[in-house]
Amino acid sequence: MTTTKRRTEPEASQEPTSLALPARNDGIPLDLDWVRQVRVNRSAVERRAATLPTRRTVKKEWQAAWLLRAITCIDLTTLAGDDTPGNVLRLCMKARQPVRSDILTALGADELQVGAVCVYHNLVSVAVEALQGTTIPVAAVSTGFPAGQNPFAQKLQEIEASVQAGAREIDIVISRAHVLTGNWQALYDEVRAFRAACGDAHMKTILATHELATLRHVGMASLVCMMAGADFIKTSTGKEAVNATLPVGLVMTRAIRDYYELTGYKVGFKPAGGIRTAKSALDWLILMKEELGNAWLNNTLFRIGASGLLSDIERQLAYFVNGRYAAAHHNPMV
Ligand SMILES: O=C[C@H](O)COP(=O)(O)O
């Protein structure tokens, strides 16, 4: 993505030395000139995305270390019609101890936990209770997830109810119609209102990129959502026909870079949907390192939304430790 804007004074410290939370993105007034300047060269983006997985070879103990890092960035998710308090409880147990202790010990790793547990609103209180005594936040999908076709007032109430129930992170969906009709002011106002309703809860803004028609729209919507105060921008609900892809990730991370260079705010990135293999988790980590640098390689600025990824990562770690794959029942998901 190319834009011509640049921040005039670079921030003094570019790389964090600890995992202290970055300053929250307060947003800025809607800058329509900047939004309209966005251009995306689709074939260049696709070429670059295709080379990303080949740019770094991460093997052996380095691969194990990267996979452990990936686990700490997972928003461990269940968003199914047949979710019950029981399977959310089991998911929370997994979130507390995502990898078998014998494998962790063999890797010389400390205790490990995932980035968050992500559920539908009605199961927030179950997850909050199950995670008591940990620092793992509960994230709630909201605003008429996944289609976002509920009345606006109802969307605000849903956010407020999830925050009230203890969700510390809210994954909202945008109205795709605002993007498809070029109504950037409406998108800005909507996301700004969602951010106000979130209060202290961090807001991840789901673009549902596959439904935005073009990569340019993805870049424009990313910018508008950040201007409106998104703490994270997120690719997909996991329910679109195509979910997180590297070309979309490239456009969104470059929008994050442009926004940071102009405003000084670090906005996080969350690819979600269809990410199921350890190999793909490595690809996403490589994208983050290449496009945004080490500052974005931790769970304050990077999450992977996934329901099935952890099983494969645990399987690969077991292989690294034991030299053979464990049977599926040795690493149950829930
Ligand atoms: O936000 C997370 C996604 O809904 C998870 O999608 P997934 O089930 O394809 O991993």
The ligand as an SDF file (V2000), in Angstrom:
LIG
                    3D

 10  9  0  0  0  0  0  0  0  0999 V2000
  -11.6040  -15.1050   15.4030 O   0  0  0  0  0  0  0  0  0  0  0  0
  -11.3490  -16.2900   15.2390 C   0  0  0  0  0  0  0  0  0  0  0  0
  -11.8980  -17.1280   14.1830 C   0  0  0  0  0  0  0  0  0  0  0  0
  -13.2820  -17.1600   14.2510 O   0  0  0  0  0  0  0  0  0  0  0  0
  -11.3410  -18.5130   14.2730 C   0  0  0  0  0  0  0  0  0  0  0  0
  -11.5130  -19.1430   13.0530 O   0  0  0  0  0  0  0  0  0  0  0  0
  -11.1230  -20.6940   12.8610 P   0  0  0  0  0  0  0  0  0  0  0  0
  -12.1660  -21.4690   13.5860 O   0  0  0  0  0  0  0  0  0  0  0  0
  -11.1330  -20.9050   11.3820 O   0  0  0  0  0  0  0  0  0  0  0  0
   -9.7620  -20.9170   13.4670 O   0  0  0  0  0  0  0  0  0  0  0  0
  1  2  2  0
  2  3  1  0
  3  4  1  0
  3  5  1  0
  5  6  1  0
  6  7  1  0
  7  8  2  0
  7  9  1  0
  7 10  1  0
M  END
$$$$
